[in-house]
């Protein structure tokens, strides 16, 4: 939750290019992403949150307002929740 940005795939050259082109790895954006993540995902919350709670939270941050816009950094929060849910799915496959 350090606010860094990376392409979803290690070899995704187009995503890496867009990150550089749009300067998405800028220090101020990293700080803003880190603050947005830290405000929602406290250590206590991360320890106790259920998959259902994460999915509901994702739904809230995925909502768009009347102008079709999300909350600031809502897309970052949605993507982080997706990353949290992936390992949980893998943990339950053998059950």
N, C-alpha and C positions, 0 to 999 in steps of 0.2 A: 504494500500500500504506500509506496514511495512516490507515486504520481508519474512514474516513467511510462512511456508509451512504446509499444512494440507491435509489429504486425502479428496477426493470429498464427500465421505459418512461418516457420524459421526461414524458408526459402522464398517467401513472397516478395519478389523484387519490386512489384508495382506498389505494394503497400509501403515498403521502405522508401521508395521514391517519393510518394505522396507525403509521407511524414517529413522528409527533408524539404520538399517543395513548399509545403504549408507551414514549415517551422513548428510542427506540433511537439517537438522535443525542447522547445524554448523553456528556460528556467522558470519564468513566471507562470506558464501553463502547468508545468510540473507541480509548482507550489499550490496552484488553485485546485488541481486534481487531487493532490494529497489532502488538502483541507476538506474538500467535498467528501472524500472517502472517509477520513477520520471523524467527521461530524456524524456520520451515519453508522459506521462499522467500528464501534468501540470494542475493546478486547472482551468485555463482559458480554456484549451482544453476540460477538462471533463465537464465543464458547457455548452459548445456550440456544442460538437461533435454530429452529427446525427448518427442514426443506420447505414446508408449507409457508412458514413466515417469510422466508427468503423469496418464494414465488410471489406472495402477495405484495411484498415490498417492490419487487421487480415490476409488477403490474402498475403500481402507483407511479414509479419513476419513468415508466414507458408512456404514460399518458401525455397527451398534447393539449395545449390550451386552445382557445377559440381561434387563434392565429396559426395553429398547427405547430407551435413551438413546445419544446419540453423545458422543464426547469433547467437552470444552469447546471451543466455537467450531469444531467440526468442520464444521458447516454453512457457516461463513464460508470455511473452506479449500476446501470443495467448490465453492462459488460462485466463488471466485477462480480455481480451476483451470478452471472452465467459461469464464470470461472470457479466460483465457490461450489456450485452445484455439480460440476463435472466430476470432481473426485468422489463426491458422495454417491453418484450413480455407479462409479466403478467399484466402490466398497460394497455395494449391495448385490452385485452380479452373482457372487458365489453363494448367496444365501438361499 
